[in-house]
């Protein structure tokens, strides 16, 4: 995902790092899921809704994931909805992880990237409370605790918002996927290519024939010229979108 400012392109998000797992030893990356089918559910000059469906063995049961993406013309974000269904006969507990080293500003470089959430920046590794906050992102402004990281970056920011009752259990900024230091330890976000933001759910139970929904808005944030802080655009979820998704016949 990138932004063209009239003169050049600026990177905003890279390929997501994503997995669903029953434990640290049993992980199922999307590349291992069995692809079932995909479909354009709705398309006109203003909106596109697409779906892909997948399944895979998960412990003693089978999980199915239907992924819906909603794009609207003129919006600087899209909606990603995932329906996770237990289509087997045994209960399961799952962890779901979604994250990225987004390289905001320049493809291939994490230089200048710091974390942000409502009303504050994260110059150090650390976690935030996903019950207190509903979104977070990375901001290409320069980390003031890193020598030389001032006044030479794009000033662009991205955001990811978790929507609905199924909130992540953990949201963190780090220099490496899968681990982070507490903010009080004062470990700077310093990696040249791997400053990351990650969301983690679980362990969440899912009973036989049960289902779970994870809904995310992913996109580009604005920047307030008065205080220099990023701000998230208003995110809209239309009932008509859900009607299209619910009526999807597979």
NUGURO-581483 format. One line per field, with one value per atom (N, C-alpha, C): residue in three letters; atom name; x, y, z. Coordinates in steps of 0.2 Angstrom, whole numbers. Example, Ala and Ser with C-alpha at 12.3 -4.5 7.8 and 13.67 -1.06 7.14 Angstrom:
<nodes>
residu (Ala;Ala;Ala;Ser;Ser;Ser)
atome (N;CA;C;N;CA;C)
X (66;62;66;64;68;64)
Y (-28;-22;-16;-11;-5;0)
Z (39;39;39;35;36;39)
</nodes>
This chain:
<nodes>
residu (Unk;Unk;Unk;Unk;Unk;Unk;Unk;Unk;Unk;Unk;Unk;Unk;Unk;Unk;Unk;Unk;Unk;Unk;Unk;Unk;Unk;Unk;Unk;Unk;Unk;Unk;Unk;Unk;Unk;Unk;Unk;Unk;Unk;Unk;Unk;Unk;Unk;Unk;Unk;Unk;Unk;Unk;Unk;Unk;Unk;Unk;Unk;Unk;Unk;Unk;Unk;Unk;Unk;Unk;Unk;Unk;Unk;Unk;Unk;Unk;Unk;Unk;Unk;Unk;Unk;Unk;Unk;Unk;Unk;Unk;Unk;Unk;Unk;Unk;Unk;Unk;Unk;Unk;Unk;Unk;Unk;Unk;Unk;Unk;Unk;Unk;Unk;Unk;Unk;Unk;Unk;Unk;Unk;Unk;Unk;Unk;Unk;Unk;Unk;Unk;Unk;Unk;Unk;Unk;Unk;Unk;Unk;Unk;Unk;Unk;Unk;Unk;Unk;Unk;Unk;Unk;Unk;Unk;Unk;Unk;Unk;Unk;Unk;Unk;Unk;Unk;Unk;Unk;Unk;Unk;Unk;Unk;Unk;Unk;Unk;Unk;Unk;Unk;Unk;Unk;Unk;Unk;Unk;Unk;Unk;Unk;Unk;Unk;Unk;Unk;Unk;Unk;Unk;Unk;Unk;Unk;Unk;Unk;Unk;Unk;Unk;Unk;Unk;Unk;Unk;Unk;Unk;Unk;Unk;Unk;Unk;Unk;Unk;Unk;Unk;Unk;Unk;Unk;Unk;Unk;Unk;Unk;Unk;Unk;Unk;Unk;Unk;Unk;Unk;Unk;Unk;Unk;Unk;Unk;Unk;Unk;Unk;Unk;Unk;Unk;Unk;Unk;Unk;Unk;Unk;Unk;Unk;Unk;Unk;Unk;Unk;Unk;Unk;Unk;Unk;Unk;Unk;Unk;Unk;Unk;Unk;Unk;Unk;Unk;Unk;Unk;Unk;Unk;Unk;Unk;Unk;Unk;Unk;Unk;Unk;Unk;Unk;Unk;Unk;Unk;Unk;Unk;Unk;Unk;Unk;Unk;Unk;Unk;Unk;Unk;Unk;Unk;Unk;Unk;Unk;Unk;Unk;Unk;Unk;Unk;Unk;Unk;Unk;Unk;Unk;Unk;Unk;Unk;Unk;Unk;Unk;Unk;Unk;Unk;Unk;Unk;Unk;Unk;Unk;Unk;Unk;Unk;Unk;Unk;Unk;Unk;Unk;Unk;Unk;Unk;Unk;Unk;Unk;Unk;Unk;Unk;Unk;Unk;Unk;Unk;Unk;Unk;Unk;Unk;Unk;Unk;Unk;Unk;Unk;Unk;Unk;Unk;Unk;Unk;Unk;Unk;Unk;Unk;Unk;Unk;Unk;Unk;Unk;Unk;Unk;Unk;Unk;Unk;Unk;Unk;Unk;Unk;Unk;Unk;Unk;Unk;Unk;Unk;Unk;Unk;Unk;Unk;Unk;Unk;Unk;Unk;Unk;Unk;Unk;Unk;Unk;Unk;Unk;Unk;Unk;Unk;Unk;Unk;Unk;Unk;Unk;Unk;Unk;Unk;Unk;Unk;Unk;Unk;Unk;Unk;Unk;Unk;Unk;Unk;Unk;Unk;Unk;Unk;Unk;Unk;Unk;Unk;Unk;Unk;Unk;Unk;Unk;Unk;Unk;Unk;Unk;Unk;Unk;Unk;Unk;Unk;Unk;Unk;Unk;Unk;Unk;Unk;Unk;Unk;Unk;Unk;Unk;Unk;Unk;Unk;Unk;Unk;Unk;Unk;Unk;Unk;Unk;Unk;Unk;Unk;Unk;Unk;Unk;Unk;Unk;Unk;Unk;Unk;Unk;Unk;Unk;Unk;Unk;Unk;Unk;Unk;Unk;Unk;Unk;Unk;Unk;Unk;Unk;Unk;Unk;Unk;Unk;Unk;Unk;Unk;Unk;Unk;Unk;Unk;Unk;Unk;Unk;Unk;Unk;Unk;Unk;Unk;Unk;Unk;Unk;Unk;Unk;Unk;Unk;Unk;Unk;Unk;Unk;Unk;Unk;Unk;Unk;Unk;Unk;Unk;Unk;Unk;Unk;Unk;Unk;Unk;Unk;Unk;Unk;Unk;Unk;Unk;Unk;Unk;Unk;Unk;Unk;Unk;Unk;Unk;Unk;Unk;Unk;Unk;Unk;Unk;Unk;Unk;Unk;Unk;Unk;Unk;Unk;Unk;Unk;Unk;Unk;Unk;Unk;Unk;Unk;Unk;Unk;Unk;Unk;Unk;Unk;Unk;Unk;Unk;Unk;Unk;Unk;Unk;Unk;Unk;Unk;Unk;Unk;Unk;Unk;Unk;Unk;Unk;Unk;Unk;Unk;Unk;Unk;Unk;Unk;Unk;Unk;Unk;Unk;Unk;Unk;Unk;Unk;Unk;Unk;Unk;Unk;Unk;Unk;Unk;Unk;Unk;Unk;Unk;Unk;Unk;Unk;Unk;Unk;Unk;Unk;Unk;Unk;Unk;Unk;Unk;Unk;Unk;Unk;Unk;Unk;Unk;Unk;Unk;Unk;Unk;Unk;Unk;Unk;Unk;Unk;Unk;Unk;Unk;Unk;Unk;Unk;Unk;Unk;Unk;Unk;Unk;Unk;Unk;Unk;Unk;Unk;Unk;Unk;Unk;Unk;Unk;Unk;Unk;Unk;Unk;Unk;Unk;Unk;Unk;Unk;Unk;Unk;Unk;Unk;Unk;Unk;Unk;Unk;Unk;Unk;Unk;Unk;Unk;Unk;Unk;Unk;Unk;Unk;Unk;Unk;Unk;Unk;Unk;Unk;Unk;Unk;Unk;Unk;Unk;Unk;Unk;Unk;Unk;Unk;Unk;Unk;Unk;Unk;Unk;Unk;Unk;Unk;Unk;Unk;Unk;Unk;Unk;Unk;Unk;Unk;Unk;Unk;Unk;Unk;Unk;Unk;Unk;Unk;Unk;Unk;Unk;Unk;Unk;Unk;Unk;Unk;Unk;Unk;Unk;Unk;Unk;Unk;Unk;Unk;Unk;Unk;Unk;Unk;Unk;Unk;Unk;Unk;Unk;Unk;Unk;Unk;Unk;Unk;Unk;Unk;Unk;Unk;Unk;Unk;Unk;Unk;Unk;Unk;Unk;Unk;Unk;Unk;Unk;Unk;Unk;Unk;Unk;Unk;Unk;Unk;Unk;Unk;Unk;Unk;Unk;Unk;Unk;Unk;Unk;Unk;Unk;Unk;Unk)
atome (N;CA;C;N;CA;C;N;CA;C;N;CA;C;N;CA;C;N;CA;C;N;CA;C;N;CA;C;N;CA;C;N;CA;C;N;CA;C;N;CA;C;N;CA;C;N;CA;C;N;CA;C;N;CA;C;N;CA;C;N;CA;C;N;CA;C;N;CA;C;N;CA;C;N;CA;C;N;CA;C;N;CA;C;N;CA;C;N;CA;C;N;CA;C;N;CA;C;N;CA;C;N;CA;C;N;CA;C;N;CA;C;N;CA;C;N;CA;C;N;CA;C;N;CA;C;N;CA;C;N;CA;C;N;CA;C;N;CA;C;N;CA;C;N;CA;C;N;CA;C;N;CA;C;N;CA;C;N;CA;C;N;CA;C;N;CA;C;N;CA;C;N;CA;C;N;CA;C;N;CA;C;N;CA;C;N;CA;C;N;CA;C;N;CA;C;N;CA;C;N;CA;C;N;CA;C;N;CA;C;N;CA;C;N;CA;C;N;CA;C;N;CA;C;N;CA;C;N;CA;C;N;CA;C;N;CA;C;N;CA;C;N;CA;C;N;CA;C;N;CA;C;N;CA;C;N;CA;C;N;CA;C;N;CA;C;N;CA;C;N;CA;C;N;CA;C;N;CA;C;N;CA;C;N;CA;C;N;CA;C;N;CA;C;N;CA;C;N;CA;C;N;CA;C;N;CA;C;N;CA;C;N;CA;C;N;CA;C;N;CA;C;N;CA;C;N;CA;C;N;CA;C;N;CA;C;N;CA;C;N;CA;C;N;CA;C;N;CA;C;N;CA;C;N;CA;C;N;CA;C;N;CA;C;N;CA;C;N;CA;C;N;CA;C;N;CA;C;N;CA;C;N;CA;C;N;CA;C;N;CA;C;N;CA;C;N;CA;C;N;CA;C;N;CA;C;N;CA;C;N;CA;C;N;CA;C;N;CA;C;N;CA;C;N;CA;C;N;CA;C;N;CA;C;N;CA;C;N;CA;C;N;CA;C;N;CA;C;N;CA;C;N;CA;C;N;CA;C;N;CA;C;N;CA;C;N;CA;C;N;CA;C;N;CA;C;N;CA;C;N;CA;C;N;CA;C;N;CA;C;N;CA;C;N;CA;C;N;CA;C;N;CA;C;N;CA;C;N;CA;C;N;CA;C;N;CA;C;N;CA;C;N;CA;C;N;CA;C;N;CA;C;N;CA;C;N;CA;C;N;CA;C;N;CA;C;N;CA;C;N;CA;C;N;CA;C;N;CA;C;N;CA;C;N;CA;C;N;CA;C;N;CA;C;N;CA;C;N;CA;C;N;CA;C;N;CA;C;N;CA;C;N;CA;C;N;CA;C;N;CA;C;N;CA;C;N;CA;C;N;CA;C;N;CA;C;N;CA;C;N;CA;C;N;CA;C;N;CA;C;N;CA;C;N;CA;C;N;CA;C;N;CA;C;N;CA;C;N;CA;C;N;CA;C;N;CA;C;N;CA;C;N;CA;C;N;CA;C;N;CA;C;N;CA;C;N;CA;C;N;CA;C;N;CA;C;N;CA;C;N;CA;C;N;CA;C;N;CA;C;N;CA;C;N;CA;C;N;CA;C;N;CA;C;N;CA;C;N;CA;C;N;CA;C;N;CA;C;N;CA;C;N;CA;C;N;CA;C;N;CA;C;N;CA;C;N;CA;C;N;CA;C;N;CA;C;N;CA;C;N;CA;C;N;CA;C;N;CA;C;N;CA;C;N;CA;C;N;CA;C;N;CA;C;N;CA;C;N;CA;C;N;CA;C;N;CA;C;N;CA;C;N;CA;C;N;CA;C;N;CA;C;N;CA;C;N;CA;C;N;CA;C;N;CA;C;N;CA;C;N;CA;C;N;CA;C;N;CA;C;N;CA;C;N;CA;C;N;CA;C;N;CA;C;N;CA;C;N;CA;C;N;CA;C;N;CA;C;N;CA;C;N;CA;C)
X (4;0;4;3;7;3;6;3;7;3;7;5;10;9;9;9;9;16;21;28;31;30;33;28;30;26;30;25;28;25;29;27;23;17;13;12;11;11;14;17;20;16;18;15;14;8;6;10;12;14;8;6;0;0;-3;-3;-9;-12;-16;-13;-14;-10;-14;-12;-15;-10;-4;2;8;13;19;22;21;24;20;13;9;6;9;7;4;-1;-3;-3;2;2;-2;-5;-9;-7;-1;2;1;-1;-2;-10;-14;-21;-23;-28;-31;-36;-34;-39;-45;-51;-57;-60;-61;-63;-63;-65;-65;-71;-73;-78;-79;-81;-82;-90;-91;-98;-102;-98;-101;-96;-98;-93;-97;-96;-98;-93;-94;-89;-87;-91;-89;-87;-88;-87;-85;-81;-79;-79;-82;-82;-80;-74;-72;-71;-71;-71;-66;-62;-59;-60;-60;-62;-56;-55;-49;-51;-47;-48;-42;-41;-35;-36;-33;-33;-30;-34;-32;-33;-27;-27;-32;-37;-41;-48;-48;-54;-51;-56;-54;-57;-53;-55;-56;-61;-62;-62;-58;-58;-61;-66;-68;-66;-62;-59;-63;-66;-69;-65;-64;-61;-66;-67;-71;-67;-68;-64;-69;-69;-73;-69;-71;-67;-67;-61;-60;-58;-58;-57;-49;-46;-39;-38;-43;-42;-47;-46;-51;-52;-58;-60;-58;-55;-54;-58;-62;-66;-65;-63;-62;-67;-70;-75;-71;-70;-66;-71;-72;-77;-74;-77;-75;-79;-77;-82;-81;-77;-76;-80;-78;-82;-79;-73;-70;-69;-70;-68;-61;-59;-53;-51;-45;-43;-38;-39;-34;-31;-25;-22;-22;-23;-22;-18;-13;-8;-8;-8;-8;-3;2;6;11;15;19;25;30;36;34;30;27;32;38;42;39;36;32;37;35;39;44;48;52;52;51;51;58;58;64;67;65;68;63;65;61;64;69;72;66;66;61;55;53;47;46;41;39;32;30;23;19;12;8;1;-2;-9;-13;-19;-23;-19;-17;-14;-7;-3;4;8;15;19;23;26;30;36;41;48;52;49;52;48;51;47;41;36;31;24;19;13;8;2;-4;-10;-14;-20;-26;-27;-32;-39;-40;-47;-47;-42;-42;-41;-37;-36;-40;-42;-45;-41;-36;-31;-24;-20;-13;-10;-3;0;7;10;17;18;22;23;30;31;38;40;42;44;51;54;60;60;64;64;69;67;71;77;76;81;86;85;90;94;101;105;104;102;102;95;90;83;79;80;76;76;70;69;71;70;72;67;61;57;50;46;40;35;34;29;22;22;16;15;9;8;2;3;-3;-7;-12;-16;-19;-20;-24;-29;-35;-41;-44;-45;-49;-56;-61;-68;-72;-77;-82;-79;-83;-82;-75;-73;-68;-61;-59;-53;-46;-41;-35;-33;-30;-27;-21;-17;-11;-9;-7;-5;2;7;14;18;23;28;35;39;45;50;56;61;61;57;57;50;48;41;41;36;35;38;41;43;44;44;45;47;50;52;46;45;41;43;39;41;45;44;49;56;57;64;68;64;67;72;69;72;70;74;72;69;65;63;69;74;80;81;78;80;79;84;84;79;77;72;67;66;61;58;56;52;45;41;35;30;23;17;14;12;8;2;-3;-9;-10;-12;-12;-19;-23;-29;-27;-31;-31;-27;-28;-32;-39;-43;-50;-53;-58;-62;-66;-67;-72;-74;-81;-84;-86;-87;-89;-95;-95;-100;-100;-96;-96;-92;-92;-88;-86;-81;-78;-77;-78;-76;-71;-66;-61;-62;-63;-64;-58;-55;-50;-51;-49;-48;-41;-38;-31;-30;-26;-25;-20;-21;-17;-20;-16;-18;-17;-20;-18;-14;-12;-7;-10;-11;-13;-8;-9;-3;-2;-7;-6;-1;-2;2;6;6;10;9;3;1;-3;-2;-7;-14;-19;-25;-29;-33;-36;-42;-43;-50;-56;-61;-68;-69;-70;-71;-78;-81;-88;-89;-94;-96;-103;-105;-112;-116;-122;-126;-127;-127;-128;-122;-116;-110;-111;-113;-115;-120;-125;-131;-128;-123;-120;-116;-112;-108;-113;-118;-122;-126;-127;-131;-127;-120;-115;-117;-119;-120;-114;-112;-106;-108)
Y (-6;0;6;11;17;23;29;35;39;42;47;54;58;65;70;68;72;72;70;70;63;60;53;49;42;37;36;35;34;28;23;17;17;14;14;7;2;-5;-10;-15;-20;-26;-32;-38;-40;-42;-43;-50;-50;-56;-59;-65;-67;-74;-77;-84;-85;-91;-94;-100;-101;-106;-109;-115;-118;-118;-117;-116;-113;-112;-109;-114;-120;-125;-127;-126;-127;-121;-118;-112;-114;-110;-111;-104;-103;-97;-98;-92;-92;-96;-97;-101;-108;-110;-117;-119;-114;-115;-118;-122;-125;-120;-117;-113;-116;-114;-116;-113;-106;-102;-95;-91;-84;-81;-75;-72;-64;-61;-54;-53;-51;-51;-45;-39;-33;-29;-25;-21;-16;-9;-4;2;8;13;15;14;17;12;5;0;-7;-10;-17;-21;-27;-32;-39;-41;-48;-53;-59;-64;-70;-72;-79;-83;-90;-95;-100;-103;-107;-112;-117;-122;-126;-128;-132;-136;-142;-146;-142;-142;-138;-143;-146;-151;-156;-158;-163;-161;-155;-152;-149;-145;-142;-135;-130;-123;-120;-116;-113;-105;-102;-95;-92;-87;-83;-76;-74;-67;-62;-57;-52;-45;-42;-36;-31;-25;-20;-14;-12;-6;-1;6;11;17;19;24;30;33;39;39;32;31;29;32;30;24;19;13;8;2;-3;-8;-11;-15;-23;-26;-33;-37;-41;-45;-53;-56;-63;-67;-72;-76;-83;-85;-91;-96;-102;-106;-113;-116;-123;-128;-131;-135;-143;-144;-151;-153;-158;-160;-159;-156;-155;-148;-146;-139;-137;-131;-129;-122;-121;-114;-111;-105;-103;-96;-95;-88;-86;-79;-76;-70;-69;-64;-61;-54;-50;-44;-43;-38;-36;-31;-29;-25;-25;-20;-16;-11;-7;-3;-1;3;10;13;19;24;27;32;30;25;22;15;12;4;1;-3;-7;-4;2;5;7;5;7;13;16;22;28;31;36;34;27;25;24;27;26;24;22;20;26;25;30;27;30;28;35;35;41;45;51;56;55;50;49;45;46;42;37;32;26;27;29;29;23;19;13;7;1;-5;-4;-7;-8;-10;-11;-13;-8;-8;-4;-8;-5;-8;-8;-14;-14;-13;-13;-11;-3;0;7;11;8;11;6;9;5;5;8;9;11;9;11;11;13;14;15;16;18;25;29;36;38;40;41;49;50;57;57;51;51;50;45;44;48;53;57;54;48;45;41;41;39;44;44;50;50;56;57;56;54;53;59;65;71;74;77;82;80;73;71;65;65;60;62;57;59;62;61;64;60;54;50;45;43;38;33;27;22;21;17;15;8;5;-1;-1;-2;-1;-8;-10;-16;-14;-17;-15;-21;-19;-24;-27;-32;-35;-39;-42;-46;-42;-40;-35;-40;-38;-41;-41;-47;-47;-43;-42;-39;-35;-29;-24;-22;-22;-20;-17;-13;-11;-14;-16;-19;-19;-21;-22;-29;-33;-40;-43;-47;-50;-55;-56;-61;-59;-53;-52;-44;-42;-34;-33;-28;-26;-21;-21;-17;-10;-5;2;5;3;5;3;-2;-4;0;5;10;7;2;-1;3;7;12;7;10;7;9;5;7;3;-3;-7;-3;-4;-1;-3;-10;-12;-17;-17;-21;-18;-12;-9;-11;-15;-18;-16;-17;-17;-23;-26;-33;-33;-37;-38;-45;-47;-54;-56;-61;-63;-70;-71;-78;-79;-85;-91;-90;-91;-90;-97;-98;-105;-104;-109;-110;-117;-117;-124;-127;-133;-136;-133;-131;-127;-120;-118;-111;-107;-100;-95;-89;-86;-80;-75;-68;-63;-59;-57;-52;-47;-40;-35;-30;-28;-23;-18;-11;-6;-5;-4;-4;2;7;12;17;23;29;34;36;42;49;54;60;63;69;73;79;81;87;93;98;103;107;107;111;108;101;98;93;91;86;79;78;71;68;61;58;58;57;56;51;47;42;45;43;45;41;44;41;35;29;23;21;19;18;10;7;1;1;0;0;-6;-6;-12;-15;-11;-14;-19;-17;-21;-28;-28;-34;-38;-35;-38;-42;-39;-42;-48;-48;-53;-59;-57;-62;-66;-63;-66;-70;-70;-73;-81;-84;-91;-95;-100;-103;-111)
Z (0;0;0;-4;-5;-6;-6;-7;-11;-17;-21;-20;-18;-16;-21;-28;-33;-36;-33;-35;-35;-29;-28;-24;-24;-20;-14;-8;-2;1;3;6;12;13;19;23;19;22;17;20;16;17;14;15;22;24;31;34;40;43;47;45;48;49;55;56;61;61;66;69;75;79;84;86;92;98;96;101;97;101;98;93;93;89;83;84;78;75;70;67;60;57;51;47;43;39;33;30;25;19;18;12;13;19;20;20;20;20;13;13;7;4;-2;-6;-8;-7;-9;-15;-14;-20;-18;-23;-22;-26;-24;-28;-27;-32;-32;-30;-24;-21;-23;-24;-26;-30;-35;-39;-43;-41;-45;-45;-48;-48;-41;-36;-30;-24;-25;-20;-23;-20;-22;-15;-16;-10;-13;-10;-13;-7;-9;-3;-6;-1;-3;3;2;7;7;13;14;20;20;26;27;33;35;41;42;48;54;60;66;72;74;80;77;81;80;76;74;70;64;60;54;55;53;53;46;45;39;40;35;35;29;30;24;25;21;21;16;19;15;15;9;9;6;9;7;5;-2;-4;-6;-5;-7;-10;-16;-20;-16;-16;-12;-5;-2;5;5;11;12;16;16;20;17;19;17;23;23;29;27;32;31;37;35;39;38;44;44;48;45;48;49;55;57;60;56;58;59;65;66;63;58;54;56;61;63;69;73;78;85;85;92;93;100;101;100;99;97;101;102;105;100;98;93;95;92;92;85;84;78;79;74;74;67;68;61;63;59;60;53;54;48;51;47;47;41;42;36;32;35;31;29;33;31;29;23;20;14;16;10;11;5;4;6;11;13;19;21;27;33;39;45;48;45;48;48;54;56;58;58;60;68;71;78;78;84;85;87;86;88;90;94;96;98;99;101;106;104;109;111;108;110;105;106;101;106;102;105;102;105;103;105;110;113;111;112;112;117;116;121;119;123;122;124;121;123;125;128;131;125;122;116;119;125;128;129;130;131;124;120;113;108;102;97;90;90;84;86;81;82;75;75;68;69;63;63;59;62;60;57;51;49;50;56;58;61;62;65;73;75;82;86;90;93;98;100;104;100;93;89;86;86;84;76;74;66;64;68;65;67;64;65;58;57;52;44;43;36;34;36;35;32;29;25;29;36;40;38;35;34;39;40;45;43;45;44;50;49;55;54;59;59;65;64;69;70;76;78;79;76;76;79;83;86;93;95;102;102;97;97;96;102;102;103;100;101;109;111;118;119;113;114;108;109;103;105;101;103;97;99;94;96;91;93;87;88;83;80;83;80;82;77;77;83;87;92;99;99;106;107;113;114;121;122;129;132;138;141;140;140;138;144;150;155;154;150;149;144;141;137;131;128;122;116;113;107;101;97;91;86;85;82;75;74;68;62;58;51;46;47;42;46;52;56;62;62;67;65;70;68;73;70;74;74;79;79;84;81;85;86;92;94;97;95;98;101;107;109;116;119;116;116;110;110;108;112;111;105;101;95;95;97;97;90;90;84;81;75;71;73;78;80;75;76;72;76;73;76;71;72;67;70;66;67;61;63;59;60;54;54;49;51;46;45;39;38;32;34;29;31;29;29;34;39;43;41;43;42;47;46;51;53;59;61;61;56;56;62;67;73;78;79;84;81;74;71;73;76;78;72;71;66;69;64;67;62;64;60;57;51;47;50;50;52;47;51;47;47;41;41;39;43;41;40;33;31;32;34;35;28;23;16;14;17;16;19;26;29;26;23;20;14;10;4;7;12;15;17;21;24;19;13;8;3;4;0;0;-5;-6;-8;-4;-6;-7)
</nodes>
